[in-house]
Amino acid sequence: MASELLLLDLNVSPFAARVRIALEEKGLEYESREEDLDNKSPLLLEMNPVYKQVPVLIHKWKPISESSIIVQYIDEVWNHKSPLLPSDPYERAHARFWVDYIDKKIYPCGNKLWNLPKCEAQESAKKELMESFKTLEAELGDKPYFGSNSFNAVDITLIPFYSFFHSFEKLGNLSMVKECPKLVEWGERCMHKESVSKSVSDPIAVYEAVLEIKRNLGL
Ligand SMILES: N[C@@H](CCC(=O)N[C@@H](CS)C(=O)NCC(=O)O)C(=O)O
């Protein structure tokens, strides 16, 4: 390992993107190793034996798994620069609540738009997804970033899914800018940050990947 930080990575993964953004925000050098999910490396299986998923951050040969936990670990270890979570315990708990909310709602509901055939369950997932975005938009309010004036862990958790907005629109036959205008503005604001623009996927590439998943599932 050239640096003390090695990321078991996947370019198209929104979860790995969170870790890349946090590392960039902190100005940390790291080695990225792209995984092939059809042929997972022995290192991935050894470092994340429970879930066998990317991302895994290996710090001084100690693995940390689960993207939200990794982002919080990065913030705690490199706390001298660009804080990602508030120092006040109550505000910290509040930010963690929203991180958890995003984890529970956005991907689990969103991927039903391409993993399920047209059915009631898909319709209800779409409804829950849009309700979740509206809840997040209300939490954002008129602030530039979630809960604060500076880019933070809640923004990092959600922003990789901004690249999925195009797919949600196409598959859900909806307009994100009409449904959640402030959230779209927030996404554009975040995209102006280099840490974000260089880490997240291209929306068209995401849509093509989603269409391929649908084709492979025969949907
Ligand atoms: N909850 C995990 C989700 C990670 C995840 O779903 N990773 C996917 C790639 S986007 C993966 O490794 N999939 C391979 C598998 O599940 O076997 C996190 O936040 O890190």
PDBQT file of the ligand as one rigid body, heavy atoms in Angstrom, charges set to zero:
ROOT
HETATM    1  N1  LIG A 301     -24.877  -0.241   2.906  1.00  0.00    +0.000 N 
HETATM    2  C1  LIG A 301     -23.697  -0.350   2.096  1.00  0.00    +0.000 C 
HETATM    3  C2  LIG A 301     -24.119  -0.601   0.657  1.00  0.00    +0.000 C 
HETATM    4  C3  LIG A 301     -22.917  -0.930  -0.226  1.00  0.00    +0.000 C 
HETATM    5  C4  LIG A 301     -23.358  -1.578  -1.534  1.00  0.00    +0.000 C 
HETATM    6  O1  LIG A 301     -24.554  -1.843  -1.801  1.00  0.00    +0.000 OA
HETATM    7  N2  LIG A 301     -22.367  -1.864  -2.385  1.00  0.00    +0.000 N 
HETATM    8  C5  LIG A 301     -22.647  -2.551  -3.626  1.00  0.00    +0.000 C 
HETATM    9  C6  LIG A 301     -22.105  -1.749  -4.803  1.00  0.00    +0.000 C 
HETATM   10  S1  LIG A 301     -22.990  -0.269  -5.059  1.00  0.00    +0.000 SA
HETATM   11  C7  LIG A 301     -21.916  -3.903  -3.627  1.00  0.00    +0.000 C 
HETATM   12  O2  LIG A 301     -20.788  -4.008  -3.202  1.00  0.00    +0.000 OA
HETATM   13  N3  LIG A 301     -22.603  -4.931  -4.127  1.00  0.00    +0.000 N 
HETATM   14  C8  LIG A 301     -22.066  -6.239  -4.222  1.00  0.00    +0.000 C 
HETATM   15  C9  LIG A 301     -22.860  -7.249  -3.474  1.00  0.00    +0.000 C 
HETATM   16  O3  LIG A 301     -23.840  -6.887  -2.784  1.00  0.00    +0.000 OA
HETATM   17  O4  LIG A 301     -22.534  -8.427  -3.574  1.00  0.00    +0.000 OA
HETATM   18  C10 LIG A 301     -22.862   0.939   2.222  1.00  0.00    +0.000 C 
HETATM   19  O5  LIG A 301     -23.441   1.985   2.536  1.00  0.00    +0.000 OA
HETATM   20  O6  LIG A 301     -21.625   0.880   2.055  1.00  0.00    +0.000 OA
ENDROOT
TORSDOF 0
